[in-house]
Amino acid sequence: MKRFRRASILFLSLLVSAIPVTGIAADSSGDACIKCHEKVSPGQVADWRASKHSGEEVGCIACHGEKHMAAKDCKLAVLPDEKVCAECHEDQFNQFVKGKHNLGWASMMAMPVTPLEPDELIEGGRGCGGCHNMGIKTKAQKEAQLKLGYRYQNNSCDECHTRHAFSKKEALNPRACQQCHMGFDHPQWEMWSSSKHGTRTLVKEVGDLPEGANAPKCQTCHMPDGTHNNHTAWGFLGVRLPFPENPQWKQDRITILKALGVLNPVTGKPTNLLETVKKLDMVRLTQEAWQAERDKMIKICGQCHSKTYARKQLEMGDHMLRKSDRLMARAIDIVAGLYREGIIQKPERYPFNYPNLLFFMRTGGGNLNKVSHIDQILLKMYLKHRMRTFQGFFHINPDYAYWYGWAAMVEDLGKIEETARLMRATHGKAK
């Protein structure tokens, strides 16, 4: 079937190239698009020439259609989505559909902070949308982007296999992961590259380790055997169901879920957001689902280490998450007390009179004239330092797990306690 499609695409390319075109000098070799774009966008042409597509004679028309034939009609060029890639790469497409990356766009759009942020950073792809472009979009989502004037965030495949080279080798290089998995809230690149695993990989690249030496890359652990279906046991949020048997950890996790808007802070009952969390597969909802992902990871670790050792290391990471949640819940309770006492006024957009971590730095609910500083410290504690604590531990990076993670959380808690004391002391005077 794939061979037939490829032959059909080649035939169509040759057929269209033989038709006289206004604005572009077509010739018998069918390289009208190339001749023009060597002047307009030479980098794209160079990448295509270096690609496997070029060798397989998959040309411009196969992906971009035949309607764009002159400079004035450039917007008629089709910007292909994942389904076009699936015509030849069916297995990879089907794996991607089931994986975590396919939920990037939907999870970003589900965040209450997203509609408050500048379009250029979201739909325009120069902020959150630059990485969370990952995910097959609905027709309505594509139309919404076009209405705002953005038409280039249309395909997930070219996030890792960048156009127009679409290189498999590039996507297998950990630097392909670096462009998104770095920075404020998920510095996995920094953690991995300065860990023992990352060091061995980078040392091996320059020939200072034998060819047969083990050097785990991001893909080794998270996309083994080239699968495009990727998940993790704890997920990005570092919470899961069912609740733990440990009573303190159970209460701490409930407190965190309240601050995430998943549980009603008054009744403790699930909110509508829980259904969104389930739909977007943001957490493991059963012990079995979590254990299945944990077992996969132990099997991968077992390629280099004993499974007993791997299991112990991962269990230590679980314990650090429990201890991090204790600090986090204490901080949330302090800030929540300020809401109850009326010292912090509930922002209009907040669903409850309670701190909400999903508004990120927009702690005024979007009103930049009523930003709560103590809530911003709380957000950094959760999204920056708590993430570093447990992710740094799981990525075998001592400095990130301690100084950038745990120690920073302790500092945050101290700042929150002192700021709350000062806010209570000055509240009456401010009136």
C-alpha positions as CSV (number, residue, x, y, z in Angstrom):
1,M,0.0,0.0,0.0
2,K,2.8,2.4,0.9
3,R,4.6,1.7,-2.3
4,F,1.5,2.3,-4.3
5,R,0.9,5.7,-2.5
6,R,4.5,6.7,-3.2
7,A,4.2,5.8,-6.9
8,S,0.9,7.8,-7.1
9,I,2.6,10.8,-5.5
10,L,5.5,10.6,-7.9
11,F,3.1,10.3,-10.9
12,L,1.1,13.3,-9.7
13,S,4.2,15.4,-9.2
14,L,5.4,14.6,-12.8
15,L,1.9,15.3,-14.2
16,V,1.6,18.7,-12.6
17,S,5.1,19.7,-13.4
18,A,4.3,19.3,-17.1
19,I,1.4,21.9,-16.9
20,P,2.4,25.4,-17.9
21,V,2.4,27.6,-14.8
22,T,1.9,31.4,-14.6
23,G,4.5,33.2,-12.6
24,I,6.9,30.2,-12.4
25,A,8.8,28.9,-15.3
26,A,8.0,25.1,-15.4
27,D,10.3,22.9,-17.3
28,S,10.5,19.2,-18.3
29,S,12.4,18.2,-15.1
30,G,9.5,19.2,-12.9
31,D,11.5,21.5,-10.6
32,A,9.5,24.7,-11.0
33,C,8.9,24.9,-7.2
34,I,12.7,24.3,-6.6
35,K,13.8,27.1,-9.0
36,C,11.6,29.7,-7.3
37,H,12.2,28.6,-3.7
38,E,16.0,28.5,-4.1
39,K,15.7,32.3,-4.2
40,V,12.8,32.8,-1.8
41,S,13.6,30.2,0.9
42,P,16.9,28.5,0.0
43,G,17.3,26.8,3.4
44,Q,14.1,24.8,2.8
45,V,15.3,23.6,-0.5
46,A,18.7,22.6,0.8
47,D,17.0,20.7,3.6
48,W,14.7,18.9,1.2
49,R,17.7,18.0,-1.1
50,A,19.4,16.4,1.9
51,S,16.3,14.5,3.0
52,K,15.3,10.9,2.3
53,H,12.1,12.4,0.7
54,S,14.3,13.8,-2.1
55,G,15.9,10.4,-2.7
56,E,12.5,8.8,-2.8
57,E,11.3,11.5,-5.2
58,V,8.6,12.8,-2.8
59,G,8.5,16.4,-4.0
60,C,6.8,19.6,-3.0
61,I,3.4,18.9,-4.5
62,A,3.0,15.7,-2.6
63,C,2.8,17.6,0.7
64,H,1.9,21.1,-0.3
65,G,-0.6,20.5,-3.1
66,E,-0.7,22.1,-6.6
67,K,-2.8,25.2,-6.0
68,H,0.2,27.5,-5.1
69,M,1.9,28.3,-8.4
70,A,2.9,32.0,-8.1
71,A,4.1,34.4,-5.4
72,K,0.8,36.1,-5.2
73,D,-1.1,32.9,-4.3
74,C,1.4,31.6,-1.6
75,K,-1.4,31.2,0.9
76,L,-2.9,28.5,-1.3
77,A,0.0,26.2,-0.4
78,V,-1.2,23.4,1.8
79,L,0.6,23.2,5.1
80,P,0.3,19.5,5.7
81,D,-0.9,18.1,9.0
82,E,0.0,14.8,10.6
83,K,-2.5,12.9,8.5
84,V,-0.5,13.7,5.3
85,C,2.6,12.2,7.0
86,A,0.5,9.2,8.0
87,E,0.0,8.3,4.3
88,C,3.5,6.9,4.3
89,H,4.3,6.6,8.0
90,E,1.2,4.9,9.3
91,D,2.7,2.9,12.2
92,Q,4.4,6.0,13.6
93,F,1.2,8.0,13.3
94,N,-0.9,5.4,15.1
95,Q,1.7,5.3,17.9
96,F,1.8,9.1,18.2
97,V,-2.0,9.2,18.5
98,K,-1.9,7.1,21.6
99,G,1.0,9.0,23.2
100,K,1.6,11.9,25.5
101,H,2.9,14.2,22.9
102,N,-0.4,14.1,21.0
103,L,-2.1,15.8,24.0
104,G,0.3,18.8,24.1
105,W,-2.0,21.3,22.4
106,A,-5.2,20.2,24.1
107,S,-3.6,20.3,27.5
108,M,-2.3,23.8,26.9
109,M,-5.7,25.0,25.7
110,A,-7.4,23.5,28.8
111,M,-5.3,25.6,31.1
112,P,-7.4,28.6,32.6
113,V,-4.3,30.8,32.1
114,T,-4.1,30.2,28.4
115,P,-6.8,32.7,27.2
116,L,-5.2,35.4,29.3
117,E,-1.8,35.2,27.6
118,P,-0.8,37.1,24.4
119,D,-1.8,35.3,21.2
120,E,1.8,35.6,19.9
121,L,2.9,33.3,22.7
122,I,0.1,30.7,22.3
123,E,-1.3,30.4,18.8
124,G,1.7,32.2,17.4
125,G,4.1,29.6,18.8
126,R,6.7,31.9,20.4
127,G,5.8,30.9,24.0
128,C,3.9,27.9,25.3
129,G,2.5,27.2,21.9
130,G,6.0,26.7,20.5
131,C,6.3,23.4,22.2
132,H,2.6,22.6,22.9
133,N,2.0,22.7,19.2
134,M,2.4,19.0,19.6
135,G,-1.0,17.3,19.1
136,I,-3.4,16.7,16.3
137,K,-5.8,19.7,16.1
138,T,-9.5,19.6,15.3
139,K,-10.9,21.5,12.4
140,A,-12.3,24.1,14.8
141,Q,-8.9,24.6,16.4
142,K,-7.2,25.1,13.1
143,E,-9.8,27.6,12.0
144,A,-9.3,29.5,15.3
145,Q,-5.6,29.8,14.6
146,L,-6.2,31.0,11.0
147,K,-8.6,33.6,12.2
148,L,-5.9,35.0,14.4
149,G,-3.5,35.0,11.4
150,Y,-1.4,32.0,12.3
151,R,-1.0,29.1,9.8
152,Y,2.3,27.5,10.6
153,Q,1.5,25.6,13.8
154,N,-0.2,22.8,11.8
155,N,1.9,19.7,12.3
156,S,3.4,17.8,15.2
157,C,5.8,15.6,13.3
158,D,8.1,18.5,12.4
159,E,8.7,19.4,16.0
160,C,11.2,16.5,16.3
161,H,11.8,15.8,12.6
162,T,12.3,19.4,11.6
163,R,11.2,20.4,8.1
164,H,12.3,20.0,5.4
165,A,15.0,17.5,6.2
166,F,12.6,15.4,8.3
167,S,15.5,13.4,9.6
168,K,15.1,10.3,11.7
169,K,18.7,10.7,13.0
170,E,17.8,14.2,14.1
171,A,14.8,13.0,16.1
172,L,16.9,10.3,17.7
173,N,19.4,12.9,19.0
174,P,18.6,14.0,22.5
175,R,19.1,17.6,21.4
176,A,15.8,17.2,19.5
177,C,14.2,16.8,22.9
178,Q,16.2,19.8,24.4
179,Q,14.2,22.4,22.5
180,C,11.1,21.7,24.6
181,H,12.2,19.8,27.6
182,M,14.2,22.5,29.3
183,G,13.8,25.7,31.3
184,F,11.6,26.9,34.1
185,D,9.1,24.1,34.7
186,H,10.6,21.1,33.0
187,P,14.4,21.2,32.7
188,Q,14.9,17.6,31.8
189,W,17.6,18.5,29.3
190,E,19.6,20.3,32.0
191,M,19.1,17.4,34.4
192,W,19.9,14.7,32.0
193,S,22.9,16.3,30.2
194,S,24.7,17.0,33.5
195,S,23.8,13.6,34.9
196,K,26.0,10.5,34.7
197,H,23.7,9.2,31.8
198,G,24.0,12.4,29.9
199,T,27.7,12.8,30.5
200,R,28.4,9.3,29.1
201,T,26.3,10.1,26.0
202,L,28.1,13.3,25.3
203,V,31.6,11.8,26.1
204,K,30.8,8.9,23.8
205,E,29.9,11.3,21.0
206,V,33.4,12.7,20.9
207,G,34.9,9.2,21.0
208,D,36.1,9.0,24.6
209,L,34.0,5.9,25.4
210,P,34.2,2.6,23.5
211,E,31.6,2.1,20.9
212,G,30.0,-0.7,22.9
213,A,29.6,1.3,26.1
214,N,26.2,2.1,27.4
215,A,25.1,5.7,27.2
216,P,21.4,6.2,27.7
217,K,19.7,9.1,25.8
218,C,16.3,10.5,26.3
219,Q,14.9,8.2,23.7
220,T,16.5,5.2,25.3
221,C,14.2,5.5,28.3
222,H,11.2,7.4,27.0
223,M,10.8,6.3,23.4
224,P,12.5,2.8,23.3
225,D,12.8,1.1,20.0
226,G,11.6,4.3,18.2
227,T,8.0,4.1,19.6
228,H,6.1,7.3,19.3
229,N,3.8,6.3,22.2
230,N,5.4,7.9,25.2
231,H,4.1,8.0,28.8
232,T,5.5,8.2,32.3
233,A,4.3,6.8,35.6
234,W,4.0,10.1,37.6
235,G,3.3,12.3,34.6
236,F,4.1,16.0,34.4
237,L,2.0,17.1,37.4
238,G,3.5,14.5,39.8
239,V,0.1,13.5,41.2
240,R,-2.0,10.3,40.7
241,L,-4.9,8.2,41.9
242,P,-5.7,6.3,43.9
243,F,-4.7,8.1,47.1
244,P,-1.8,6.6,49.0
245,E,-2.4,4.6,52.2
246,N,-0.1,6.9,54.1
247,P,-2.6,9.3,55.8
248,Q,-0.4,12.4,55.7
249,W,0.6,11.9,52.1
250,K,-3.1,11.4,51.2
251,Q,-4.1,14.6,52.9
252,D,-1.2,16.5,51.3
253,R,-2.1,15.2,47.8
254,I,-5.7,16.3,48.4
255,T,-4.5,19.8,49.3
256,I,-2.4,19.9,46.1
257,L,-5.4,18.7,44.0
258,K,-7.5,21.5,45.5
259,A,-4.9,24.1,44.5
260,L,-4.9,22.6,41.0
261,G,-8.7,23.1,40.8
262,V,-9.4,19.3,40.5
263,L,-11.1,19.1,43.9
264,N,-13.5,21.6,45.5
265,P,-11.5,23.1,48.4
266,V,-14.7,23.4,50.5
267,T,-16.4,20.0,49.9
268,G,-13.4,18.0,48.7
269,K,-15.5,16.6,45.8
270,P,-14.2,16.4,42.2
271,T,-14.8,19.4,40.0
272,N,-15.4,19.4,36.2
273,L,-11.7,19.8,35.7
274,L,-11.2,16.2,36.8
275,E,-13.0,15.1,33.7
276,T,-10.6,17.2,31.6
277,V,-7.6,15.7,33.4
278,K,-8.9,12.2,32.7
279,K,-9.6,13.0,29.1
280,L,-6.1,14.4,28.6
281,D,-4.5,11.5,30.4
282,M,-2.6,13.9,32.6
283,V,-2.4,11.5,35.5
284,R,-2.5,7.7,36.1
285,L,-5.9,7.0,37.5
286,T,-5.4,3.5,38.8
287,Q,-2.7,1.6,40.6
288,E,-2.5,-0.8,37.7
289,A,-1.9,2.0,35.1
290,W,0.8,3.5,37.3
291,Q,2.4,0.1,37.9
292,A,2.4,-0.7,34.2
293,E,4.5,2.4,33.4
294,R,6.8,1.8,36.4
295,D,7.4,-1.8,35.3
296,K,8.2,-0.6,31.7
297,M,10.9,1.7,33.2
298,I,12.3,-1.0,35.4
299,K,12.7,-3.2,32.4
300,I,14.5,-0.4,30.6
301,C,16.8,0.3,33.6
302,G,17.5,-3.5,33.7
303,Q,19.3,-3.2,30.4
304,C,22.2,-1.7,32.3
305,H,21.5,-2.2,36.0
306,S,20.1,-5.0,38.1
307,K,16.3,-4.6,38.4
308,T,16.6,-4.7,42.2
309,Y,18.9,-1.6,42.1
310,A,16.6,0.2,39.6
311,R,13.5,-0.6,41.7
312,K,15.1,0.8,44.8
313,Q,16.2,4.0,43.1
314,L,12.8,4.7,41.7
315,E,11.2,4.0,45.1
316,M,13.5,6.6,46.6
317,G,12.2,9.0,44.1
318,D,8.6,8.2,45.2
319,H,9.7,9.0,48.8
320,M,11.1,12.3,47.8
321,L,7.9,13.2,46.0
322,R,6.0,12.4,49.3
323,K,8.3,14.6,51.3
324,S,8.1,17.4,48.7
325,D,4.3,17.2,48.8
326,R,4.5,17.7,52.6
327,L,6.3,21.0,52.1
328,M,4.0,22.0,49.2
329,A,0.8,21.3,51.2
330,R,2.1,23.4,54.2
331,A,2.7,26.3,51.9
332,I,-0.7,26.0,50.2
333,D,-2.5,25.9,53.6
334,I,-0.7,29.1,54.6
335,V,-1.8,31.0,51.5
336,A,-5.3,29.5,51.6
337,G,-5.6,30.9,55.2
338,L,-5.0,34.4,53.8
339,Y,-7.8,33.9,51.3
340,R,-10.2,32.8,54.1
341,E,-9.3,35.8,56.2
342,G,-9.9,38.2,53.3
343,I,-6.4,39.4,53.3
344,I,-6.1,38.2,49.7
345,Q,-9.2,39.0,47.7
346,K,-10.5,36.2,45.4
347,P,-9.8,37.1,41.8
348,E,-13.0,37.2,39.7
349,R,-11.8,34.4,37.4
350,Y,-10.8,32.0,40.2
351,P,-13.4,29.3,40.6
352,F,-12.9,29.2,44.4
353,N,-11.7,31.5,47.2
354,Y,-8.5,29.5,47.2
355,P,-5.0,29.6,45.6
356,N,-5.0,28.3,42.0
357,L,-1.8,27.0,40.6
358,L,-3.1,26.7,37.0
359,F,-3.2,30.5,36.6
360,F,0.6,30.5,36.8
361,M,2.0,34.0,37.3
362,R,-1.4,35.6,36.6
363,T,-2.3,35.4,40.3
364,G,-4.8,38.2,39.9
365,G,-6.9,36.0,37.6
366,G,-5.7,38.1,34.6
367,N,-5.9,41.5,36.3
368,L,-2.4,42.7,36.3
369,N,-3.3,45.5,38.7
370,K,-4.1,42.9,41.4
371,V,-1.3,40.4,41.3
372,S,-0.6,38.4,44.5
373,H,3.1,38.1,45.2
374,I,2.8,35.4,47.8
375,D,0.8,33.3,45.2
376,Q,3.6,33.8,42.8
377,I,6.1,32.4,45.3
378,L,3.7,29.4,45.7
379,L,3.5,28.9,42.0
380,K,7.3,28.8,41.7
381,M,7.5,26.4,44.6
382,Y,5.2,24.0,42.8
383,L,6.0,24.4,39.1
384,K,9.7,25.2,39.3
385,H,11.2,23.7,42.5
386,R,8.9,20.8,43.2
387,M,9.3,19.7,39.6
388,R,13.1,19.9,40.0
389,T,13.0,17.8,43.2
390,F,11.3,14.7,41.9
391,Q,12.3,15.0,38.2
392,G,15.9,15.7,39.2
393,F,15.8,12.6,41.4
394,F,14.4,10.4,38.6
395,H,16.9,11.8,36.1
396,I,19.8,10.9,38.5
397,N,20.9,14.5,39.0
398,P,22.0,15.2,42.6
399,D,22.4,19.0,42.3
400,Y,19.0,19.5,40.7
401,A,17.3,17.2,43.2
402,Y,18.8,19.1,46.1
403,W,19.9,22.7,45.5
404,Y,17.5,23.5,42.6
405,G,14.7,21.4,44.0
406,W,14.4,20.4,47.7
407,A,16.5,23.2,49.2
408,A,14.7,25.8,47.0
409,M,11.3,24.4,48.3
410,V,12.5,24.9,51.9
411,E,13.5,28.5,51.0
412,D,10.1,29.1,49.3
413,L,8.3,27.8,52.4
414,G,10.3,30.2,54.6
415,K,9.4,33.1,52.3
416,I,5.8,32.2,52.3
417,E,5.7,32.0,56.1
418,E,7.4,35.4,56.5
419,T,5.3,37.1,53.8
420,A,2.1,35.8,55.4
421,R,3.2,37.1,58.8
422,L,3.9,40.6,57.3
423,M,0.6,40.6,55.4
424,R,-1.4,39.8,58.5
425,A,0.6,42.4,60.5
426,T,0.0,45.2,57.9
427,H,-3.5,44.2,56.8
428,G,-5.4,46.4,59.2
429,K,-3.0,49.3,58.8
430,A,-3.5,49.2,55.0
431,K,-7.2,49.9,55.5
